Amino acid sequence: MKIQSPSNYIIKMLLIIAAVSASNFSQILKGNYVVINPDDSPEQIIEKAANVIPSTRHYEWQKLELTAFIHFGINTFDNVEWGKHSTDISKFNPAEINVKQWVSVLKDAGFKLLILTAKHHDGFCLWPSKFTDYNISKTLFQNGNGDIVKDLSNACREVGIKFGVYLSPWDLHEKTYGTPEYNIHFTNQLTELLTKYGEISEVWFDGANGEGPNGKKQEYDWQAYYQLIRKLQPGAVIAVMGPDVRWVGTESGYGRQTEWSVLPGTSTNQNEIAESSQQQAGDGAFIPRNLMDEDLGSREKIQNAKSLVWYPAEIDVSIRPGWFYHQNEDELVKSPYKLADIYYNAVGMNGVLLLNVPPDKRGLINEKDIKSLQGFRYLLDETFKENFAKNAKTIVSNEIVGNEAKYLFDEDVQTFWTTDKNVNKAAIEIQMTKGRTFNCIMLQENILEGQRIEKFHFDYLDGQLWRTFTKGTTIGYKRLLRFPDVYTDRIKIIIDQSRTNPTLSSLGIYKAPPEITFEPNGGSFKDTMKVKISCDTKRAKIYYTLDGSTPDEKSTLYNGEILLTSSAKITTIAVSLDKKKSLPVSAVFSKAKYSIDYKTKYDDKYPGSGNLTLVDGINGSINFNDGKWQGYNGNDVDVVIDLGAIKQIGKISSTYLSDVNSFIFLPQSVIYSISDNGKDFVLVGEIKNDSPQNENTPLVKSFETETKNISGRYIRVNAKNIGVCPAWHKGAGEKAWIFVDEINVQ
Ligand code: FUL
């Protein structure tokens, strides 16, 4: 049976609602919410859950799969994540801005919708809002005639990409914030965005909110905001402090193994859970209640619900550590393989990915981000270009006329296989046209019928034996499974449990290009180091270089562990027998310049790369979490470096990070002393910190001392911790961290 186009779909819904079902559960109608009656049996509740379906706007949004966030604004120029209300906005001047470049880069990478931070928490508006002076028209940008919301929405429309807006409810600049007038101000701004820029497909309300410039908190009139959006842009989904789209619960890019789109609601009042607001905006409004839990919608979770609502997950994550562009994160852009892993764990776990790609100060998506996005696209295209299940024969335990298993492979998500009513176990054997090696399976339920499958597994025929090679719980709109290579021409999906008759609209069998792993994955060493390189594709050939150049099939062929005696950057590619190529990947190995003895202990949570971190020639970035810093919690850094022989020493330095927001402070002083024998030390310098410690902006600072060419073999570096966070700090009295990296001796 074919599912009709969206308008037919609505007619079909009306017919279903008008009809009385012939099943035991005569009251069960399809819709995007359902009320649970006190006398509903557990079975009736499950049947109701299995018939909750997405609204048209939900479904259109879910099909996008890949959506992008664009964080851009005054923060880009201030180099901060959260700006302040008093920022000087004349700095805003992206001299080379080209929003068409943003759109083409993201479109080429497969993204279908772009959401712009029209206003972030600092209150600066990227459009000429009539309701505040704190906007783009009051800057030098395009002589005050700029409107990035307009330019970007037009650029999206031109190439057929959808457009959405992020409007931060929290506003650190607006004077009315914290009073009822702010709700009027906010709806005025919302009206501008929703009426002047054509179709808006998503409105994103952030959960982060705090005090305004006057120290007051705001009581948001969520219902008024939602009603306005429904009136002005009925096709837009409202995320994540909103009724349509749920925050997945982390900003890591990884969804849940078991991801239900049907969740328990707390209200039985149909007005509250109906179209305009599936959730109740009560105290603390949408502070995610249990959105971080592992299980949100299992049988156990829905048994005591008052209602059930379609509330699917969106997975937001940034391509860089920060949401806004910071030059010092250029080396921390997520790799193509990391982005692909995120894709498998977001889109492939029944979610929509919202990947943030922040333009830089020029007003362009940076070359580093472009390279990663291109690699990401290559990996997905190479993987999904051939579905080995195409033209497969099937043997089914059960199917109904019009919904046969052949529809699994027709690349039409609206046709599907299903069984007779009330069947909750089934199996389909798939006979491919020939034997294939594969490592990825894609499954889709027809969610227009409801999300139903609770447990499944896959077997493959190995000679005469069926062996299980992968399994899962929920499927939903899309489920991607990865596993070590399997070779066969026959697999079988066994649906172990379904809430009611299962549906499947697609099944794909794929082979991803080879992926290389280093062991260890970079790091430092004292004398020599052995590096093992492996590949997930059997019999793939691995080629490498040691000088940072990109290898090809003429480079050195890997045939066993590489023994390093000096620092090296190993770059590899793998080529499989069927000529699929990996992307080049590198790891940096650094030979330590000196040996080091620890008098105090670093914290196990932040060991850097271990005991050679401070002398390995690799510097920590502005990001405390880059794996290069060594962290000391509440205690001093006290280490002795052995130069190996007595030497003339002209200068000694050591480097520290200040990231006050993360409880990391510069040392109050760093004391350097020198010794010939490792016992009797002579003080050569004490450098006191003179940098302010109350800034939100992270800072890397080197503490240096000139030693007037004193000679010595051992150098002691003692960085004094301030001990506890100072009284003005949010963590006053708690242990302060020191983050230290490279010690240099000249
Ligand atoms: C958070 C915000 O505070 C971040 O700055 C960013 O906008 C992210 C998407 O949401 O809550």
Residues whose N, C-alpha, C, O or C-beta is under 5 A from the ligand:
A	BS01	FUL	E81 D206 G207 A208 W323
